[in-house]
Amino acid sequence: MGSPSIDVADIIERQRINGRQYLIVLLCALLMFLDGFDTQAVSYIVPVLAKTWHLPREILGSIFSAALVGLMVGYLAISPLSGRFGHKRMMVFSTVFFAIFTLLTVFATNVTELIGLRFLTGIGLGAAAPSAVALTCEFAPKRVRSTFVLLVYCGFSLGFVVAGFTSGVLLPAFGWQSLMLAGAVAPLSLTLPLAFMLPESLAFLKKRPQADERIRELVLKVFPSAPIPPGSGFILEDEGQSRASVAALFRGRTSVGTLLLWGVFFLNLAEFYFLQSWLPTMLTGLNYPAATVVWVTALPTIAGVISALPLGLAMDRVGPYVTLTAMYAAGCLFMFMVASTFAAPVWLLMIAVFCAGFCISGGQKSVIALAAIYYPSSLRSTGVGWALGIGRLGGIAGPLIVGVMYSAHWTPAEVFRVAALPVLVAGCAVFLMGRLSGSPHEMEARRVPG
């Protein structure tokens, strides 16, 4: 008599969510927190360096975009290697990698060194995020998968917020190097918890010797009460799907959706990094007090954190396409509102920026959750990684385009009015993607092997 075959996805769906699953979410969220801290910290040191190193306006956009170029390389070239080495190893290696180059940034003496080190740091940051999302999804039941991914990306937003307030404490007292030093020490301290407390990817274990026994040990570690007899074989979610190559994203039902998804990522990240990179410089140029600059710049990411739970629940219950279409339409209106409040009382500006951030920062996390549930598990890391990588082209382009506009003496209000339109385009793309993909139930039905 053959060994029984057990569907791991069925175990995950039937078991109650437990502390081990929450620990996976927490560790992945901490990694994304450090990713966000490192990414945003440069926005606060650039105004200091501009004065200290006498940098022209034209070079500032290149500094902002250097790490984003590295992020794109990490997403597109490095993160697909997780299929060979496993998500856990990829996360540990990437964390050490970006920590080392952030530490070396402390010793930069000119803008060329700074741009080069930020590019290398970005490669490590970009390699870590897709594996964090994919590993979270592997151990999350479908009913809360979007919520879990959004919670992980809350860490990214919190990193942005904490970078702002930490800069307000460290920069005046210890100089710009102190912020980079903090951004290096923290990820190094996280590597041991990642190495010893995270489970390995089930899909990776399936390719290893004695795969079924390894999977049984891991599943019982995460779900101690699961009824799994010795000698069982295991079936993984979407195990029969094609290998995780970028070409596989354009086979079958995911082809057109992939192009639309890439467009949404591009536009959303262009808006997000425009806000986070240029708001401090714009507000400083309008002579707002330093404390106000920190608070207003932090508001989009604070709003993004607050948005995670309601948007995750709406995506799981109402549907991802309806939720994101409505959110982007509202985001367009709020960007116009920001453009109208630069000369208004500060509290009005803060409300407008908060609402715009709810839609744009929240949209960034939501569209990652959409990608995670759109692709089958065999394509998930590659699909999310390539979407983020293409999105980083927008993240690079956004600050550079605004830099050109700012150098041409466009006012902040004029920049925000133009920036409102791509948000509406992103909403239209999500709407079309939903029309082509059908309902979430139809999506799941297409994944069930016939």
C-alpha positions as CSV (number, residue, x, y, z in Angstrom):
1,M,0.0,0.0,0.0
2,G,1.4,3.4,-1.0
3,S,2.1,6.3,1.4
4,P,-0.8,8.7,1.7
5,S,-0.5,12.0,-0.2
6,I,-1.4,15.1,1.8
7,D,-2.2,18.5,0.4
8,V,-0.2,21.0,2.5
9,A,-2.5,23.9,1.4
10,D,-5.4,21.9,2.8
11,I,-3.6,21.6,6.2
12,I,-2.9,25.4,6.2
13,E,-6.6,26.2,5.4
14,R,-8.0,23.8,8.0
15,Q,-5.7,24.7,10.9
16,R,-6.3,27.7,13.2
17,I,-3.9,30.6,12.6
18,N,-1.2,30.2,15.4
19,G,1.7,31.9,16.9
20,R,4.2,30.4,14.5
21,Q,2.5,31.9,11.5
22,Y,2.3,35.3,13.3
23,L,6.1,35.0,14.0
24,I,6.7,34.5,10.3
25,V,4.7,37.7,9.6
26,L,6.5,39.6,12.3
27,L,10.0,38.6,11.1
28,C,9.2,39.4,7.5
29,A,7.7,42.7,8.6
30,L,10.8,43.5,10.6
31,L,12.9,42.9,7.5
32,M,10.6,45.2,5.5
33,F,10.9,47.8,8.3
34,L,14.6,47.9,7.9
35,D,14.2,48.1,4.1
36,G,11.9,51.1,4.5
37,F,14.2,52.8,7.1
38,D,17.2,52.5,4.8
39,T,15.4,53.6,1.7
40,Q,13.9,56.7,3.4
41,A,16.9,57.7,5.5
42,V,18.7,59.1,2.4
43,S,15.9,61.6,1.9
44,Y,16.8,63.3,5.2
45,I,20.6,63.2,4.8
46,V,20.5,64.7,1.2
47,P,19.5,68.2,2.4
48,V,22.4,68.1,4.9
49,L,24.8,66.8,2.3
50,A,23.7,69.4,-0.3
51,K,24.8,72.1,2.1
52,T,28.0,70.4,3.4
53,W,29.2,69.2,0.0
54,H,27.8,72.2,-2.0
55,L,25.7,70.0,-4.3
56,P,23.7,71.5,-7.2
57,R,20.0,70.7,-7.5
58,E,20.5,68.7,-10.6
59,I,22.4,65.9,-8.8
60,L,19.9,65.4,-6.0
61,G,17.5,63.3,-8.1
62,S,20.4,60.9,-9.0
63,I,21.2,60.4,-5.3
64,F,17.5,59.6,-4.6
65,S,17.3,57.2,-7.5
66,A,20.6,55.3,-7.0
67,A,19.3,52.9,-4.4
68,L,16.1,52.5,-6.5
69,V,18.2,51.4,-9.5
70,G,19.9,48.9,-7.2
71,L,16.5,47.7,-5.9
72,M,15.4,47.0,-9.5
73,V,18.5,44.9,-10.1
74,G,17.9,43.1,-6.8
75,Y,14.2,42.4,-7.7
76,L,14.9,41.3,-11.3
77,A,18.3,39.6,-11.2
78,I,18.8,38.4,-7.7
79,S,15.4,37.5,-6.2
80,P,14.7,34.8,-8.8
81,L,17.7,32.9,-7.3
82,S,15.4,32.1,-4.3
83,G,14.1,29.2,-6.3
84,R,17.6,27.7,-6.2
85,F,18.7,28.7,-2.7
86,G,15.4,29.1,-0.8
87,H,13.6,32.2,0.5
88,K,15.0,31.9,4.0
89,R,18.7,31.9,2.8
90,M,17.9,34.7,0.3
91,M,16.5,36.9,3.1
92,V,19.5,36.2,5.4
93,F,22.1,36.8,2.7
94,S,20.3,40.0,1.4
95,T,20.0,41.4,4.9
96,V,23.8,41.0,5.5
97,F,24.5,42.4,2.1
98,F,22.6,45.7,2.4
99,A,23.8,46.1,6.0
100,I,27.4,46.0,5.0
101,F,27.0,48.6,2.2
102,T,25.0,50.8,4.4
103,L,27.8,50.7,6.9
104,L,30.3,51.6,4.2
105,T,28.2,54.6,3.3
106,V,29.3,56.1,6.7
107,F,32.7,56.6,5.2
108,A,31.7,58.2,1.9
109,T,33.5,61.4,1.2
110,N,32.0,62.6,-2.1
111,V,28.8,62.2,-4.2
112,T,30.2,59.6,-6.5
113,E,31.0,57.2,-3.6
114,L,27.6,57.9,-2.1
115,I,25.7,57.1,-5.3
116,G,27.8,53.9,-5.9
117,L,27.2,52.7,-2.3
118,R,23.5,53.5,-2.4
119,F,23.2,51.5,-5.6
120,L,24.9,48.4,-4.0
121,T,22.8,48.8,-0.9
122,G,19.7,48.8,-3.1
123,I,20.6,45.4,-4.7
124,G,20.5,43.8,-1.2
125,L,17.2,45.6,-0.3
126,G,15.6,44.5,-3.6
127,A,16.6,40.8,-3.2
128,A,15.0,40.5,0.2
129,A,11.5,41.8,-0.3
130,P,10.1,39.2,-2.8
131,S,11.2,36.3,-0.7
132,A,9.6,37.9,2.4
133,V,6.3,38.2,0.5
134,A,6.5,34.7,-1.0
135,L,7.4,33.0,2.4
136,T,4.5,34.8,4.1
137,C,2.1,33.6,1.4
138,E,3.3,30.0,1.6
139,F,2.3,29.7,5.3
140,A,-0.9,31.9,5.1
141,P,-4.4,30.5,4.5
142,K,-6.0,32.1,1.4
143,R,-8.7,33.7,3.6
144,V,-6.2,36.1,5.1
145,R,-3.4,36.1,2.6
146,S,-3.9,39.7,1.4
147,T,-4.1,40.9,5.0
148,F,-0.9,39.1,5.9
149,V,1.0,40.6,3.0
150,L,-0.3,44.1,3.8
151,L,0.8,43.6,7.5
152,V,4.3,42.7,6.3
153,Y,4.4,45.8,4.2
154,C,3.3,47.8,7.1
155,G,6.8,47.2,8.3
156,F,8.1,49.0,5.2
157,S,5.9,52.0,5.9
158,L,6.8,52.1,9.6
159,G,10.5,52.1,8.6
160,F,9.8,55.3,6.6
161,V,8.1,56.9,9.6
162,V,10.8,55.9,12.1
163,A,13.6,57.1,9.7
164,G,12.0,60.6,9.8
165,F,11.8,60.9,13.5
166,T,15.2,59.2,14.1
167,S,16.7,61.7,11.7
168,G,15.2,64.5,13.8
169,V,17.1,63.2,16.8
170,L,20.4,62.0,15.3
171,L,21.2,64.5,12.6
172,P,21.4,67.6,14.7
173,A,23.4,65.9,17.4
174,F,25.7,63.4,15.6
175,G,25.6,64.3,11.9
176,W,24.4,62.4,8.9
177,Q,26.7,59.4,9.4
178,S,24.8,58.4,12.6
179,L,21.6,57.8,10.6
180,M,23.5,55.4,8.2
181,L,25.2,53.7,11.1
182,A,21.8,53.0,12.7
183,G,20.6,51.7,9.4
184,A,23.5,49.2,9.3
185,V,23.6,47.9,12.9
186,A,19.9,47.1,13.0
187,P,19.8,44.7,10.1
188,L,22.9,42.9,11.3
189,S,21.2,42.3,14.6
190,L,18.2,40.8,12.8
191,T,20.1,38.2,10.8
192,L,20.3,35.6,13.7
193,P,16.5,35.7,14.3
194,L,15.9,35.3,10.6
195,A,18.4,32.4,10.4
196,F,17.1,30.4,13.4
197,M,13.4,31.3,13.7
198,L,12.1,31.4,10.1
199,P,11.0,28.2,8.4
200,E,12.4,27.4,5.0
201,S,10.2,27.5,1.8
202,L,8.1,24.4,1.3
203,A,8.7,24.6,-2.4
204,F,12.5,24.7,-1.9
205,L,12.4,21.7,0.5
206,K,10.4,19.7,-2.1
207,K,13.5,19.8,-4.4
208,R,15.9,18.6,-1.7
209,P,16.8,15.0,-0.7
210,Q,14.4,13.3,1.6
211,A,11.9,16.0,0.7
212,D,8.8,14.5,2.2
213,E,10.4,13.8,5.6
214,R,11.7,17.4,5.7
215,I,8.3,18.8,4.8
216,R,6.6,16.6,7.4
217,E,9.0,17.9,10.1
218,L,8.4,21.5,9.1
219,V,4.7,21.3,8.8
220,L,4.4,19.6,12.3
221,K,6.7,22.3,13.7
222,V,4.3,25.0,12.4
223,F,1.1,23.0,13.0
224,P,1.8,20.6,15.9
225,S,-1.8,19.3,15.9
226,A,-2.0,18.4,12.2
227,P,-2.8,14.7,11.6
228,I,0.2,13.6,9.5
229,P,1.2,10.0,9.7
230,P,4.9,9.0,9.2
231,G,5.8,8.2,5.6
232,S,3.3,10.6,4.1
233,G,3.9,12.2,0.7
234,F,3.0,15.9,0.2
235,I,1.4,17.9,-2.6
236,L,2.2,21.6,-2.6
237,E,-0.1,24.4,-3.8
238,D,0.2,24.8,-7.6
239,E,2.9,22.2,-7.7
240,G,2.1,21.2,-11.3
241,Q,2.6,24.7,-12.6
242,S,5.5,25.8,-14.9
243,R,8.9,26.8,-13.5
244,A,9.3,30.3,-12.1
245,S,10.8,32.1,-15.1
246,V,9.8,35.5,-16.4
247,A,8.6,33.8,-19.6
248,A,6.2,31.8,-17.6
249,L,4.4,35.0,-16.5
250,F,3.3,35.5,-20.1
251,R,1.8,32.0,-20.6
252,G,-1.9,31.5,-20.3
253,R,-4.2,33.7,-18.2
254,T,-1.4,35.7,-16.5
255,S,-0.1,37.3,-19.7
256,V,-2.2,40.5,-20.1
257,G,-2.7,40.8,-16.4
258,T,1.1,40.9,-15.9
259,L,1.4,43.8,-18.3
260,L,-1.4,45.7,-16.5
261,L,0.1,44.9,-13.2
262,W,3.5,46.2,-14.2
263,G,1.9,49.4,-15.3
264,V,0.2,49.8,-12.0
265,F,3.4,49.1,-10.1
266,F,5.3,51.6,-12.2
267,L,2.8,54.4,-11.7
268,N,2.2,53.7,-8.0
269,L,5.9,53.6,-7.1
270,A,6.6,56.7,-9.2
271,E,4.0,58.6,-7.1
272,F,5.2,57.0,-3.8
273,Y,8.9,57.9,-4.2
274,F,8.1,61.3,-5.6
275,L,6.2,62.0,-2.3
276,Q,8.9,60.5,-0.1
277,S,11.9,61.9,-1.9
278,W,10.8,65.4,-2.7
279,L,8.4,66.5,0.0
280,P,11.2,67.4,2.5
281,T,13.0,69.5,-0.1
282,M,9.7,71.1,-1.3
283,L,8.5,72.0,2.2
284,T,12.0,73.3,3.2
285,G,12.0,75.5,0.1
286,L,8.6,76.9,1.2
287,N,10.1,77.8,4.6
288,Y,8.2,75.4,6.7
289,P,9.7,74.7,10.1
290,A,11.9,71.6,10.3
291,A,9.5,69.8,12.7
292,T,6.6,70.4,10.3
293,V,8.7,69.0,7.4
294,V,9.3,65.8,9.4
295,W,5.7,65.4,10.3
296,V,4.2,66.1,6.9
297,T,6.7,63.8,5.2
298,A,5.9,61.1,7.7
299,L,2.1,61.4,7.1
300,P,1.9,59.4,3.8
301,T,3.6,56.4,5.4
302,I,1.6,56.7,8.7
303,A,-1.5,56.7,6.5
304,G,-0.2,53.7,4.7
305,V,0.2,51.8,7.9
306,I,-3.3,52.7,9.0
307,S,-4.7,51.7,5.6
308,A,-3.3,48.1,5.8
309,L,-6.0,46.5,7.9
310,P,-9.1,48.1,6.3
311,L,-7.7,47.6,2.8
312,G,-6.6,44.0,3.5
313,L,-10.1,43.2,4.8
314,A,-11.7,44.9,1.9
315,M,-9.6,43.0,-0.6
316,D,-10.3,39.7,1.1
317,R,-14.1,40.3,1.4
318,V,-15.2,42.8,-1.3
319,G,-12.5,41.9,-3.8
320,P,-9.1,43.3,-4.7
321,Y,-10.1,44.9,-8.0
322,V,-13.1,46.9,-6.7
323,T,-11.1,48.0,-3.7
324,L,-8.0,49.2,-5.6
325,T,-10.0,50.9,-8.4
326,A,-12.0,53.0,-5.8
327,M,-8.8,53.7,-3.8
328,Y,-6.9,55.0,-6.8
329,A,-9.8,57.2,-8.0
330,A,-9.9,58.8,-4.5
331,G,-6.1,59.2,-4.6
332,C,-6.3,61.3,-7.7
333,L,-8.7,63.7,-6.0
334,F,-6.6,63.9,-2.9
335,M,-3.4,64.7,-4.9
336,F,-5.4,67.7,-6.4
337,M,-6.3,68.6,-2.9
338,V,-2.7,68.7,-1.8
339,A,-1.9,71.0,-4.7
340,S,-4.5,73.5,-3.4
341,T,-3.3,73.5,0.3
342,F,0.3,74.6,0.1
343,A,-0.8,78.2,0.8
344,A,-3.5,77.1,3.3
345,P,-3.2,76.5,7.0
346,V,-0.8,73.7,7.9
347,W,-3.6,71.5,9.3
348,L,-5.3,71.5,5.9
349,L,-2.1,70.5,4.2
350,M,-1.6,67.7,6.7
351,I,-5.1,66.3,6.1
352,A,-4.6,66.4,2.4
353,V,-1.2,64.7,2.5
354,F,-2.5,62.1,4.9
355,C,-5.5,61.2,2.6
356,A,-3.2,61.1,-0.5
357,G,-0.8,58.9,1.4
358,F,-3.6,56.6,2.5
359,C,-4.3,55.9,-1.2
360,I,-0.8,55.9,-2.6
361,S,1.2,54.3,0.3
362,G,-1.7,52.0,0.9
363,G,-1.9,51.4,-2.8
364,Q,1.7,50.3,-2.9
365,K,1.1,47.6,-0.3
366,S,-2.3,46.6,-1.7
367,V,-1.0,46.1,-5.3
368,I,1.8,43.8,-3.9
369,A,-0.9,41.8,-2.1
370,L,-2.8,41.7,-5.4
371,A,0.3,40.3,-7.2
372,A,0.7,37.7,-4.4
373,I,-2.8,36.4,-4.8
374,Y,-2.9,36.8,-8.6
375,Y,0.0,34.4,-9.3
376,P,0.1,30.7,-8.4
377,S,2.8,29.8,-5.8
378,S,5.2,28.5,-8.5
379,L,5.2,31.9,-10.1
380,R,4.7,34.1,-7.0
381,S,8.3,35.0,-6.1
382,T,9.1,35.7,-9.8
383,G,5.8,37.5,-10.4
384,V,6.1,39.7,-7.4
385,G,9.8,40.3,-7.9
386,W,9.4,41.3,-11.5
387,A,6.4,43.5,-10.7
388,L,8.4,45.3,-8.0
389,G,11.4,45.5,-10.3
390,I,9.4,47.1,-13.1
391,G,7.8,49.3,-10.4
392,R,11.2,50.5,-9.4
393,L,11.6,52.0,-12.9
394,G,8.7,54.2,-11.8
395,G,10.4,54.7,-8.5
396,I,13.5,55.9,-10.3
397,A,11.6,57.9,-12.9
398,G,9.3,59.7,-10.4
399,P,12.0,61.5,-8.4
400,L,14.1,62.2,-11.6
401,I,11.1,63.7,-13.5
402,V,10.1,65.9,-10.5
403,G,13.8,66.9,-10.2
404,V,13.7,68.2,-13.8
405,M,10.4,70.0,-13.1
406,Y,11.7,71.5,-9.9
407,S,14.9,72.6,-11.6
408,A,12.7,74.3,-14.3
409,H,11.1,76.2,-11.4
410,W,7.7,74.5,-11.4
411,T,5.9,75.2,-8.1
412,P,5.0,72.4,-5.7
413,A,1.3,73.0,-6.5
414,E,1.9,72.6,-10.3
415,V,3.9,69.4,-9.7
416,F,1.1,67.8,-7.6
417,R,-1.6,68.7,-10.1
418,V,0.3,66.9,-12.9
419,A,1.1,64.0,-10.5
420,A,-2.6,63.4,-9.8
421,L,-3.3,62.1,-13.3
422,P,-1.1,58.9,-13.2
423,V,-3.0,57.8,-10.1
424,L,-6.2,57.8,-12.1
425,V,-4.6,55.9,-14.9
426,A,-3.5,53.2,-12.3
427,G,-7.1,52.9,-11.2
428,C,-8.2,52.3,-14.8
429,A,-5.6,49.6,-15.2
430,V,-6.7,47.8,-12.1
431,F,-10.3,48.0,-13.3
432,L,-9.4,46.5,-16.7
433,M,-7.4,43.8,-15.0
434,G,-10.4,42.9,-12.9
435,R,-12.6,42.7,-15.9
436,L,-10.2,40.3,-17.6
437,S,-9.5,38.1,-14.6
438,G,-13.0,37.6,-13.4
439,S,-14.0,37.1,-9.8
440,P,-11.7,35.9,-7.1
441,H,-13.6,32.6,-6.9
442,E,-13.0,32.1,-10.7
443,M,-9.3,32.8,-10.1
444,E,-9.1,30.1,-7.5
445,A,-11.1,27.6,-9.6
446,R,-8.6,28.0,-12.4
447,R,-5.7,27.1,-10.1
448,V,-7.3,23.8,-9.1
449,P,-5.7,21.0,-11.1
450,G,-8.2,19.3,-13.4
